Amino acid sequence: MIAIVGTRGGSFAVDLESDEVEPWDEPPEPPPAVMLNLPRVVAAAASGAAVYAVVDAKPPLLVSHDAGSTWRAAGHGLPAGRAIAVSQANPDDAVFAARNRLYTTHDGGRFWTALTAELPEIESVALREG
């Protein structure tokens, strides 16, 4: 999977497996709007019944696997978030964007792994699959 990351310094393609970063010509496509009845939402993304909400709180993430009927706190130990993207092919795969770094999960948000690449200040993120 490739994350397309919009930053204050331009756009980048980040290979989530190899952690390689390359300049990208276009900003990421904004995700479809997710309407949530939650306080302090910074960003949100959904795939099927899985919904990830970045919130201005600690921990900085809420995850629902039943289309928002119930929520669990996630991302303990993650810094404040800026953006989130979730795989449309596998909703357990997501990328969380903090100020300058990306974090990935492959288990629905239980455990997160930081990528080593440090980017200019992140504004948005999208996943490109295939």
N, C-alpha and C positions, 0 to 999 in steps of 0.2 A: 504494500500500500504506500501511496505517496500523499503527504500532507502538503497542500498548497497554502502557504502562510502569507498573509498580508501584514506588512510591518510599516513603521514610519520611514524605513529606509528602502522601501520597494517590496516586491513579492519574491518568494523563494519556494522552490520545490524541495521537500525534505523526504528522503527515502526512510521510512520508519523502521526498516530492517537493518540497513547499513549505516544509517545516521549521516549519509552524504547530503550536502546542501548545494543547490545550484540556483542561480538567478532564474526568475520566471517572468514572462512578459506581461501576464495579466493578473489582476487581483483575484482572490478566490471568489467563487460564486457564493452569494449569501445563501445560507440554508433556508428551507421553507420555514415560515414563521410558526412558532409553537406557542400557543396561548396557554398560559399557566396561571393558576390562582395561588401563587406563592409570593411571599414578600421577598424583597431585595434580590430579584433575579437579574443577573448580569448578562447571561446568554443561555440559550437552550438549544437542544437538538434531539430529534427523535427518529426511530426506525422501528416500524411496527408498534408493538406495545411498550418498547423500551424508550424511556425519556430520561435525558441527562440535563440537569439544570445547574449552571454555575451560579452561586449565590454569594452575596457580600456578607459572609459569615465564616465561622470556623466550625467544622470543616467546610471547605469552599464548594462542596458538590452535594447534590441530592440526586438519587437515582430511583426510578420507578420501573418496574417490569410489568405493570398492569395498567398502562396508559394513564398514569397519574392518579389512580385511586388510592394507592399507598406509596409512601416514600421512605427511603432509608438514607441516612447520612453516609457519605463516602468521601474518599480523598483525605483521610486523616494524615497529616504531615505534608500535604501539598500547600504551596503558597497560594496567595490570592489569585483567582482566575480571571481571564480576559475573554476566552472563547472556548467552544467545544464543538467537536464534529464526531458523528457516529457513523459506522459502516452501515450501508443499506443492505449489504449481503449478509452480514453477521453482526447483530446489535450488541454482542459482547465486546466487539472491537471499537474502541473510541480513542480520540486524541484530545487532550486537555491542554490549553495554552495558558501559561502564566505570563508574566511580564516579558521575559526574554528566553523562555525555555518551553519545550514541549514534553508532555508525559503521555505514555500510552498504557492502555489496559487491554487485555484479551480475555478477561473473565467478568465482564459486566460491571467493572468499577471497584472490585474488591481490592485488587493490588495494582499499583501504578509503577511504571519504570520511567525514569528520566532519560531523555536523549542527551548526549554530551554536547551537541551543537548549541551555541549561544547565539541568538538572533537579535537584530535591532528590536525595539519595542513592538510587541505583537499587538495587532488590532483585530485580526480575524483568521479563521482557519477553516479549511474544507478538506475532505478526503477524496482522493482520486483512486478508484479501484480498478484492478485489471492488469 
